[in-house]
């Protein structure tokens, strides 16, 4: 049993509010990912949970007990850092077992735990090497192994894949997903990479300027973003936000078509459309329903599909189209919009309607 609760957690550095009154509950064995742009407070939250930063306000509970005044070593957590933090003069086995030796655990038990973690991470053949003899991915596995051998109540990961190249990052994401099944420990994971968040998380916490914008499953935050910020942050390319006005039960796009709305009103709004939620209409084919018309600015062939940007009413629109449907900049494009796939946001508050 290992649960984590944050209540009114805040952190100020001088006059800067890095974290603003965070409330969050993490269930036993849940994998929660904190995601957001640089400076949003996600790593500060992780460091406060670990005991490396002292909160300005609020309380932290592990298994229902307040841990604000506990030393890091007494919180029964294990943290994996961005820069691995391995001792260069020790072997892999010595690095993995160091914390256990510090706690006075018997040598035979240390070896058993190290061997078990090495098998889980498939690094059995590396135990006698030193960090300088390892690749970046191997070093990251060792850092994770050092956390696993401690058998903690709570795992904390601080952007562990950010120093890896793109191909290795994809591979390590897959390995982390496997590791979640083998070692189902309660986990808080920090990243700025939305792909990591979407593929790893049970729930995602999206942060902006130290505040929580939305908490939900990956499907929730992608399909029903709570604000313009979330809509623009989750997704690659980001959701298109078209200026519009809600009039009665109609969405009137600026210099564009009119779409039926699921709700009524009379106010200025943003009409959000995901790049993959627009349908390419070939030249000469009938364009039924609401359509956007424009000219391709950029064309990026990706093999399975093509990313295209175009300008509609002074707004740049990104779309994900079938492969080879558009081949070069300058081509005329017609895109059909499914009214059931649009998202409406108040232009003033930025909140979902």
PyMOL commands that set and color helices and strands:
alter all, ss='L'
color gray80, all
select helices_A, chain A and resi 42-50+72-74+92-102+107-121+124-126+131-133+136-148+166-182+194-200+218-223+228-233+275-277+339-341
alter helices_A, ss='H'
color red, helices_A
select strands_A, chain A and resi 4-13+16-26+31-35+57-62+65-66+77-80+154-158+186-191+203-208+211-216+240-253+258-273+278-280+291-301+305-312+315-322+332-337+343-346
alter strands_A, ss='S'
color yellow, strands_A
deselect
rebuild
show_as cartoon
